[in-house]
């Protein structure tokens, strides 16, 4: 028997857990090994002294702190992931948190609040994003030139005679309104030219919109 | 004569000359078309937006007039080509070469329109101050958007009436 094995058996004997066969083997080793005999003596002294110690009634809080301190010691003593793997789950978590330099504790209320916050933020993001997307649905005129815009418009109007007529009319009205606006501001007085809406014969020919050749686009 | 009066007089004279130009491209119509009205409105608004001086007006409007005549003709040609292409697509007997020719024509017309527009804008920018150039950019975007919106309203009204 090797000394290492013998020392384990010595420890078991001190705890009263060693069987008959183990005792026989240990005795045989001790008769031949002086080192292990000294080890037995030392262990017996320690056990004796330990049993002399009075029992102390610490409060539960103290034990929690003790347990935490113990866990931290274990974590610090575990040099790598392999060492962590043998630790209990809560200690492993603690170890990982310590790596980040923070100590996390599980708080259900905080978790609920955080979840709620995430949901609210996601909802707000979607609302803003969708709203913005809707606004961006009409980027075409912003990137197209006047002629490109006109071309697109003309292709649409070529398919819709009524819309073309309405658009022409609306443009005509806009021209009249803007001309009248400037006339009312006294900035159009020197022009001997009058846009009259009721008397079509007085309108310049350019503002008549009838008989548009839709086949040509506009 | 006040500044605005001169500007409007020039616009009206220009527009009077357009009747013949547009008439050539569209023999069937008597009045001006949407393009003309758009041009009138755009010219009016551009004059206001850029607050052009008399000297600027005198320099810009003739070129604006020429560019519009050319572009209107090119747009009419392009619309015709596209209309014919639509018809050709539905015809099974058309050869590839015919398609190639049509496509080449359309691309060429598009390019010409783009080039002419760009030429005018380059010229315009030589006549404008920095602030006016900035205003023109914004005006152009706003006007185009306004036209598309106006168009949307016209189509919507048409649908509702049906």
HADDOCK unambig.tbl for C-alpha pairs under 7 A between the chains (distance, minus, plus):
assign (segid A and resid 141 and name CA) (segid B and resid 141 and name CA) 6.40 0.50 0.50
assign (segid A and resid 141 and name CA) (segid B and resid 144 and name CA) 5.34 0.50 0.50
assign (segid A and resid 141 and name CA) (segid B and resid 145 and name CA) 4.92 0.50 0.50
assign (segid A and resid 142 and name CA) (segid B and resid 141 and name CA) 5.36 0.50 0.50
assign (segid A and resid 142 and name CA) (segid B and resid 145 and name CA) 6.94 0.50 0.50
assign (segid A and resid 146 and name CA) (segid B and resid 144 and name CA) 6.10 0.50 0.50
assign (segid A and resid 149 and name CA) (segid B and resid 144 and name CA) 6.39 0.50 0.50
assign (segid A and resid 162 and name CA) (segid B and resid 158 and name CA) 5.98 0.50 0.50
assign (segid A and resid 163 and name CA) (segid B and resid 154 and name CA) 4.98 0.50 0.50
assign (segid A and resid 163 and name CA) (segid B and resid 155 and name CA) 4.85 0.50 0.50
assign (segid A and resid 163 and name CA) (segid B and resid 158 and name CA) 5.61 0.50 0.50
assign (segid A and resid 166 and name CA) (segid B and resid 154 and name CA) 5.47 0.50 0.50
assign (segid A and resid 167 and name CA) (segid B and resid 150 and name CA) 6.88 0.50 0.50
assign (segid A and resid 167 and name CA) (segid B and resid 151 and name CA) 6.11 0.50 0.50
assign (segid A and resid 167 and name CA) (segid B and resid 154 and name CA) 5.53 0.50 0.50
assign (segid A and resid 168 and name CA) (segid B and resid 34 and name CA) 4.99 0.50 0.50
assign (segid A and resid 168 and name CA) (segid B and resid 37 and name CA) 6.97 0.50 0.50
assign (segid A and resid 171 and name CA) (segid B and resid 37 and name CA) 6.02 0.50 0.50
assign (segid A and resid 171 and name CA) (segid B and resid 38 and name CA) 6.67 0.50 0.50
assign (segid A and resid 172 and name CA) (segid B and resid 37 and name CA) 6.35 0.50 0.50
assign (segid A and resid 175 and name CA) (segid B and resid 41 and name CA) 5.64 0.50 0.50
assign (segid A and resid 187 and name CA) (segid B and resid 4 and name CA) 5.91 0.50 0.50
assign (segid A and resid 187 and name CA) (segid B and resid 5 and name CA) 6.31 0.50 0.50
assign (segid A and resid 188 and name CA) (segid B and resid 4 and name CA) 6.63 0.50 0.50
assign (segid A and resid 188 and name CA) (segid B and resid 5 and name CA) 5.13 0.50 0.50
assign (segid A and resid 189 and name CA) (segid B and resid 5 and name CA) 6.98 0.50 0.50
assign (segid A and resid 190 and name CA) (segid B and resid 1 and name CA) 6.20 0.50 0.50
assign (segid A and resid 190 and name CA) (segid B and resid 5 and name CA) 5.89 0.50 0.50
assign (segid A and resid 191 and name CA) (segid B and resid 5 and name CA) 6.01 0.50 0.50
assign (segid A and resid 191 and name CA) (segid B and resid 9 and name CA) 6.53 0.50 0.50
assign (segid A and resid 205 and name CA) (segid B and resid 31 and name CA) 6.13 0.50 0.50
assign (segid A and resid 206 and name CA) (segid B and resid 19 and name CA) 7.00 0.50 0.50
assign (segid A and resid 206 and name CA) (segid B and resid 31 and name CA) 6.04 0.50 0.50
assign (segid A and resid 206 and name CA) (segid B and resid 32 and name CA) 5.10 0.50 0.50
assign (segid A and resid 207 and name CA) (segid B and resid 31 and name CA) 6.96 0.50 0.50
assign (segid A and resid 207 and name CA) (segid B and resid 32 and name CA) 6.38 0.50 0.50
assign (segid A and resid 208 and name CA) (segid B and resid 31 and name CA) 4.82 0.50 0.50
assign (segid A and resid 208 and name CA) (segid B and resid 32 and name CA) 6.14 0.50 0.50
assign (segid A and resid 209 and name CA) (segid B and resid 31 and name CA) 5.30 0.50 0.50
assign (segid A and resid 209 and name CA) (segid B and resid 32 and name CA) 5.91 0.50 0.50
assign (segid A and resid 209 and name CA) (segid B and resid 33 and name CA) 6.07 0.50 0.50
assign (segid A and resid 210 and name CA) (segid B and resid 31 and name CA) 6.02 0.50 0.50
assign (segid A and resid 211 and name CA) (segid B and resid 29 and name CA) 5.12 0.50 0.50
assign (segid A and resid 211 and name CA) (segid B and resid 30 and name CA) 6.32 0.50 0.50
assign (segid A and resid 211 and name CA) (segid B and resid 31 and name CA) 6.85 0.50 0.50
assign (segid A and resid 212 and name CA) (segid B and resid 29 and name CA) 5.39 0.50 0.50
assign (segid A and resid 212 and name CA) (segid B and resid 33 and name CA) 5.87 0.50 0.50
assign (segid A and resid 213 and name CA) (segid B and resid 26 and name CA) 6.52 0.50 0.50
assign (segid A and resid 213 and name CA) (segid B and resid 28 and name CA) 6.38 0.50 0.50
assign (segid A and resid 213 and name CA) (segid B and resid 29 and name CA) 5.76 0.50 0.50
assign (segid A and resid 216 and name CA) (segid B and resid 76 and name CA) 6.24 0.50 0.50
assign (segid A and resid 216 and name CA) (segid B and resid 79 and name CA) 5.74 0.50 0.50
assign (segid A and resid 216 and name CA) (segid B and resid 80 and name CA) 5.76 0.50 0.50
assign (segid A and resid 217 and name CA) (segid B and resid 79 and name CA) 5.57 0.50 0.50
assign (segid A and resid 218 and name CA) (segid B and resid 33 and name CA) 6.33 0.50 0.50
assign (segid A and resid 218 and name CA) (segid B and resid 34 and name CA) 6.03 0.50 0.50
assign (segid A and resid 218 and name CA) (segid B and resid 35 and name CA) 6.57 0.50 0.50
